[in-house]
Amino acid sequence: MWRDFNQAVCALRFLYEVTLGKPWAIKHIPFGKRPKKLPVVLCDQEASRLIECTHNLKHRMVLLCCYAAGLRLAEATHVKVADIDGQRAQIRVTSGKGSKERRVPASPRLLDALRDYWKIRRPNNYLFPGKTPDVPLSSPTIQKACRLSAALAGIKNVVTPHTLRHSYATSMLEAGVDLLTISKLLGHSSFVTTMIYLHVRRQHFDRSPSPIDWLPVRQCPQWAERMPQTNPEAASLEPQTDENTSPTVQQPAAAAEQSQPLEEAPQPPKPQRRTSGQLPRAKRNRRRE
């Protein structure tokens, strides 16, 4: 909803200022605020299961490029055969956001997989062609295949091809690659956009302990429920008896001594109040009269 509203505001401003050449009558229209959500990131095991559950070879290679090189879905589908540089182990991205061209490194494992794919399919122009060789593979087809593979892999989160790009950036950050290098590899205009991955890396949570880990074990709620609460003073006053011996019976003399009332202990004398040795003021005035 807010995305459509913001697009309408920008379109009206562009129509008046650029197309018609008229001054924009409205000074400012506030944009709608969208909720800021963290990206969904897959671990290595989940990403491996997702790629393995993609049975179509062409679809699996597109998802592998998104995960191994951090490409967007449109960038991966528009890669051509001539864009793969096997000698320098690089992939040229020509259809990036904003028509910005960049180069990304290609791992040896990705190059071997692409060579095996080319030997089977033999594409000429586009590496992943659609119904015709001169048209790239459509994005909805890959999105549908990704959802199906996520269901087969048992991944409960909502997974899209862009999730593999988020997983690539987070894995690079956890491996020790600096933020500026990741920003250039992803094609971000500013590294501020790349800083969102700082909130989902595992080191961010591993270095933040919980205060409950600093508490003694006996202060945990589970221990209090398991152990019965006993009064140590009452336990010490109870007579201890043995199973083989009968409880001792008090002698009459001892019972008589215990039945006699105890004498009251002498109370300490009350402290006397210090005075100056003179009579109170009222008595002194009577004597003067």
WOGIQUI-V952686 format. One record per residue. RES is the residue in three letters. SS is DSSP state (hx for helix, st for strand, lp for the rest). PHI is phi in degrees with one decimal (* if undefined). OMEGA is omega in whole degrees, 0 to 359 (none if undefined). Layout:
BEGIN
RES:SS:PHI:OMEGA / RES:SS:PHI:OMEGA
END
This chain:
BEGIN
MET:lp:*:180 / TRP:hx:-66.5:179 / ARG:hx:-65.0:178 / ASP:hx:-66.1:179 / PHE:hx:-65.0:180 / ASN:hx:-66.1:177 / GLN:hx:-65.5:178 / ALA:hx:-65.9:179 / VAL:hx:-63.6:180 / CYS:hx:-66.6:179 / ALA:hx:-67.2:178 / LEU:hx:-66.5:179 / ARG:hx:-65.3:178 / PHE:hx:-67.6:180 / LEU:hx:-64.4:184 / TYR:hx:-76.8:188 / GLU:hx:-82.5:185 / VAL:hx:-102.9:186 / THR:hx:-73.4:183 / LEU:lp:-85.8:181 / GLY:lp:71.0:180 / LYS:lp:-105.7:178 / PRO:lp:-68.3:179 / TRP:lp:-76.9:187 / ALA:lp:-66.4:183 / ILE:lp:-88.9:182 / LYS:lp:-68.2:185 / HIS:lp:-153.2:173 / ILE:lp:-116.2:182 / PRO:lp:-66.1:177 / PHE:lp:-80.9:177 / GLY:lp:-75.4:181 / LYS:lp:-89.7:177 / ARG:lp:-91.5:178 / PRO:lp:-66.3:180 / LYS:lp:-89.1:181 / LYS:lp:-112.8:177 / LEU:lp:-81.6:181 / PRO:lp:-71.3:176 / VAL:lp:-81.9:184 / VAL:lp:-121.6:177 / LEU:lp:-99.4:174 / CYS:lp:-79.0:183 / ASP:hx:-64.3:181 / GLN:hx:-67.6:180 / GLU:hx:-67.5:178 / ALA:hx:-65.0:178 / SER:hx:-66.0:178 / ARG:hx:-66.3:180 / LEU:hx:-63.5:181 / ILE:hx:-71.2:180 / GLU:hx:-68.8:181 / CYS:lp:-81.1:176 / THR:lp:-87.2:189 / HIS:lp:-79.7:179 / ASN:lp:-71.3:185 / LEU:hx:-64.3:182 / LYS:hx:-66.3:179 / HIS:hx:-65.1:180 / ARG:hx:-64.8:180 / MET:hx:-71.2:177 / VAL:hx:-65.6:178 / LEU:hx:-65.8:178 / LEU:hx:-66.8:177 / CYS:hx:-67.0:179 / CYS:hx:-64.5:183 / TYR:hx:-85.5:185 / ALA:hx:-81.6:182 / ALA:hx:-118.5:179 / GLY:lp:69.6:182 / LEU:lp:-87.8:169 / ARG:lp:-72.5:183 / LEU:hx:-64.3:179 / ALA:hx:-66.8:178 / GLU:hx:-69.1:181 / ALA:hx:-70.3:182 / THR:hx:-74.3:182 / HIS:lp:-96.8:177 / VAL:lp:-69.8:179 / LYS:st:-103.5:181 / VAL:hx:-64.1:181 / ALA:hx:-72.2:180 / ASP:hx:-81.2:180 / ILE:st:-88.6:178 / ASP:st:-106.1:183 / GLY:lp:-73.1:181 / GLN:lp:-69.5:180 / ARG:lp:-97.6:179 / ALA:lp:56.5:181 / GLN:st:-137.5:175 / ILE:st:-125.4:178 / ARG:st:-88.5:180 / VAL:st:-105.5:184 / THR:lp:-106.0:183 / SER:lp:-112.9:179 / GLY:lp:-76.5:179 / LYS:hx:-67.2:183 / GLY:hx:75.7:181 / SER:hx:56.0:178 / LYS:lp:-95.7:180 / GLU:lp:-91.1:178 / ARG:st:-151.8:177 / ARG:st:-123.9:180 / VAL:st:-124.7:179 / PRO:st:-72.8:177 / ALA:lp:-116.7:182 / SER:lp:-70.9:178 / PRO:hx:-58.7:179 / ARG:hx:-66.2:178 / LEU:hx:-68.5:179 / LEU:hx:-65.0:178 / ASP:hx:-64.3:179 / ALA:hx:-67.1:178 / LEU:hx:-68.6:177 / ARG:hx:-65.0:179 / ASP:hx:-64.3:178 / TYR:hx:-66.2:181 / TRP:hx:-67.7:179 / LYS:hx:-66.5:181 / ILE:hx:-85.3:187 / ARG:hx:-93.2:180 / ARG:lp:55.3:178 / PRO:lp:-74.2:181 / ASN:lp:-103.5:184 / ASN:lp:-97.4:177 / TYR:st:-80.2:180 / LEU:lp:-69.2:178 / PHE:lp:-125.8:183 / PRO:st:-75.0:177 / GLY:lp:-89.4:179 / LYS:lp:-69.3:176 / THR:lp:-117.8:184 / PRO:lp:-64.8:183 / ASP:lp:-91.5:180 / VAL:lp:-123.0:179 / PRO:st:-72.4:179 / LEU:lp:-66.1:183 / SER:lp:-74.9:182 / SER:hx:-69.9:179 / PRO:hx:-57.5:179 / THR:hx:-64.8:180 / ILE:hx:-70.6:179 / GLN:hx:-64.7:178 / LYS:hx:-66.6:178 / ALA:hx:-66.4:179 / CYS:hx:-67.7:178 / ARG:hx:-64.2:179 / LEU:hx:-66.8:179 / SER:hx:-68.0:178 / ALA:hx:-64.3:178 / ALA:hx:-67.7:178 / LEU:hx:-69.2:180 / ALA:hx:-79.7:180 / GLY:lp:77.1:179 / ILE:lp:-90.3:184 / LYS:lp:-82.8:180 / ASN:lp:-70.7:176 / VAL:lp:-76.0:186 / VAL:lp:-112.4:175 / THR:lp:-127.1:175 / PRO:hx:-59.3:178 / HIS:hx:-71.2:176 / THR:hx:-63.2:177 / LEU:hx:-66.7:176 / ARG:hx:-67.3:176 / HIS:hx:-62.6:179 / SER:hx:-65.7:177 / TYR:hx:-62.6:181 / ALA:hx:-66.3:180 / THR:hx:-68.2:178 / SER:hx:-65.4:177 / MET:hx:-65.2:180 / LEU:hx:-68.9:178 / GLU:hx:-71.0:178 / ALA:lp:-79.0:177 / GLY:lp:105.5:178 / VAL:lp:-73.3:183 / ASP:lp:-71.0:187 / LEU:hx:-68.4:181 / LEU:hx:-67.5:178 / THR:hx:-65.6:178 / ILE:hx:-64.4:179 / SER:hx:-63.0:178 / LYS:hx:-70.7:179 / LEU:hx:-67.9:180 / LEU:hx:-80.8:181 / GLY:lp:81.5:178 / HIS:lp:-79.0:178 / SER:lp:-71.9:180 / SER:lp:-133.4:179 / PHE:hx:-72.5:176 / VAL:hx:-63.2:177 / THR:hx:-64.8:181 / THR:hx:-76.1:183 / MET:hx:-67.9:179 / ILE:hx:-65.7:180 / TYR:hx:-75.3:175 / LEU:hx:-68.2:184 / HIS:hx:-87.0:183 / VAL:lp:-117.7:179 / ARG:lp:-75.0:185 / ARG:hx:-72.2:179 / GLN:hx:-63.5:180 / HIS:hx:-65.5:180 / PHE:hx:-97.2:181 / ASP:hx:-67.6:181 / ARG:lp:-88.6:180 / SER:lp:-114.7:181 / PRO:lp:-74.2:179 / SER:lp:-98.4:180 / PRO:hx:-62.6:180 / ILE:hx:-69.9:177 / ASP:hx:-72.0:180 / TRP:hx:-90.3:182 / LEU:lp:-80.5:173 / PRO:lp:-63.1:185 / VAL:hx:-68.2:185 / ARG:hx:-73.4:179 / GLN:hx:-91.8:178 / CYS:lp:-74.1:181 / PRO:hx:-63.4:182 / GLN:hx:-64.6:181 / TRP:hx:-64.9:181 / ALA:hx:-66.7:179 / GLU:hx:-76.2:183 / ARG:hx:-73.8:187 / MET:lp:-80.3:177 / PRO:lp:-71.3:180 / GLN:lp:-80.9:181 / THR:lp:-122.8:178 / ASN:lp:-94.0:183 / PRO:hx:-66.2:180 / GLU:hx:-68.7:179 / ALA:hx:-69.2:180 / ALA:hx:-68.9:181 / SER:hx:-74.3:181 / LEU:hx:-80.4:181 / GLU:lp:-71.3:180 / PRO:lp:-70.7:180 / GLN:lp:-91.1:181 / THR:lp:-119.5:177 / ASP:lp:-101.8:181 / GLU:lp:-67.7:183 / ASN:lp:-83.2:183 / THR:lp:-109.6:179 / SER:lp:-87.8:180 / PRO:lp:-65.9:183 / THR:lp:-72.8:179 / VAL:lp:-103.9:182 / GLN:lp:-72.1:176 / GLN:lp:-72.7:180 / PRO:hx:-62.6:181 / ALA:hx:-63.3:180 / ALA:hx:-65.8:179 / ALA:hx:-67.9:179 / ALA:hx:-68.4:179 / GLU:hx:-64.2:181 / GLN:hx:-73.0:180 / SER:hx:-78.1:180 / GLN:lp:-69.0:179 / PRO:lp:-69.9:179 / LEU:lp:-77.7:177 / GLU:lp:-70.2:180 / GLU:lp:-72.1:179 / ALA:lp:-71.8:180 / PRO:lp:-63.6:180 / GLN:lp:-83.0:179 / PRO:lp:-68.6:180 / PRO:lp:-63.1:179 / LYS:lp:-72.4:179 / PRO:lp:-68.0:180 / GLN:lp:-78.0:181 / ARG:lp:-80.4:180 / ARG:lp:-76.8:177 / THR:lp:-126.8:181 / SER:lp:-86.2:181 / GLY:lp:87.4:180 / GLN:lp:-99.5:177 / LEU:lp:-72.7:176 / PRO:lp:-60.9:185 / ARG:hx:-65.1:181 / ALA:hx:-67.1:179 / LYS:hx:-67.9:179 / ARG:hx:-66.2:179 / ASN:hx:-69.0:178 / ARG:hx:-65.5:180 / ARG:hx:-63.8:180 / ARG:hx:-66.6:179 / GLU:lp:-71.9:none
END
